[in-house]
Amino acid sequence: MGKRQEPVDVRRMMTLIAAVIMLTVALLSYLFYDTSSGTFFSAAFGRVGLVLAALWLAWPSLKKPAKWLPASVPVIGVCAIIVIAAQPRLLIPAIPMVGALITLSTVISAFRKQPRS
């Protein structure tokens, strides 16, 4: 009997291709453009390429979300990132608020999961 192969996830493959392209463009713009715009494009493409490469590496674990983590936690995290990106001054007050919202959503989901008698 042959070894059973898992199906190839096209989105993961596209993420890898995009990461390689971004990192290649970053390297080429770093090597061949000595202007400030070349440095800017090199940094921008390099960062996006690294994020895509990290996403490619983490892809299998992203398909299986943590069972103990409430579904609202990623939404709270994304909202916090958007608020902090828009107003970096709100970083210090946002940290306890995010912690309180995650705690509240965890407590609420724990009460929902209790079996009813």
Rosetta blueprint (number, residue, H / E / L):
1 M L
2 G L
3 K L
4 R L
5 Q L
6 E L
7 P L
8 V L
9 D L
10 V H
11 R H
12 R H
13 M H
14 M H
15 T H
16 L H
17 I H
18 A H
19 A H
20 V H
21 I H
22 M H
23 L H
24 T H
25 V H
26 A H
27 L H
28 L H
29 S H
30 Y H
31 L H
32 F H
33 Y L
34 D L
35 T L
36 S H
37 S H
38 G H
39 T H
40 F H
41 F H
42 S H
43 A H
44 A H
45 F H
46 G H
47 R H
48 V H
49 G H
50 L H
51 V H
52 L H
53 A H
54 A H
55 L H
56 W H
57 L H
58 A H
59 W H
60 P H
61 S H
62 L H
63 K L
64 K L
65 P L
66 A L
67 K L
68 W L
69 L L
70 P L
71 A L
72 S H
73 V H
74 P H
75 V H
76 I H
77 G H
78 V H
79 C H
80 A H
81 I H
82 I H
83 V H
84 I H
85 A H
86 A H
87 Q L
88 P H
89 R H
90 L H
91 L H
92 I H
93 P H
94 A H
95 I H
96 P H
97 M H
98 V H
99 G H
100 A H
101 L H
102 I H
103 T H
104 L H
105 S H
106 T H
107 V H
108 I H
109 S H
110 A H
111 F H
112 R H
113 K H
114 Q L
115 P L
116 R L
117 S L
